[in-house]
Amino acid sequence: MDVGFSRPLPDTSRHGLAAEPFVLFERSEAAGLFDQIIGACQREHFSPHIVSQPVLMQTLLTEVASGLGVAVAPRCITSLNRTGCVFIPIKRQKLLMQIELHYPDTEPRPTVAAFVELTRNLKHEIQQLVSRQME
């Protein structure tokens, strides 16, 4: 997980972040992510002041770049390359994201069925890989 913000850089200590407005991804879109971020803040003994909850990660980055607030988000969004955002890895707490495979409940196309089967067969290897990357 990374914390993202625009310049000037805020104080990224627990007390500094507690004073910042937060832009958090909409809970209805990613309840686990939202709850982990809130839980991480609570473990640092503060509740974030949430000023916006966009439903798209790109919107989250745009709001951070515009100076609306800071955001805690998965590291993968750094590849969106939003000008005006600075990304700093969070090292004090390990936040794990649930990774899920979603596919239609109708009869899948052969390629989708093959991908689902492959993913199920490699589930443990995928989990180990993700765990190593989170260290």
Beta strands, then each sheet from edge to edge (+ up, - down):
strand 1: 2-5
strand 2: 21-23
strand 3: 49-52
strand 4: 71-73
strand 5: 86-89
sheet 1: 4+ 1- 5+
sheet 2: 2+ 3+
end
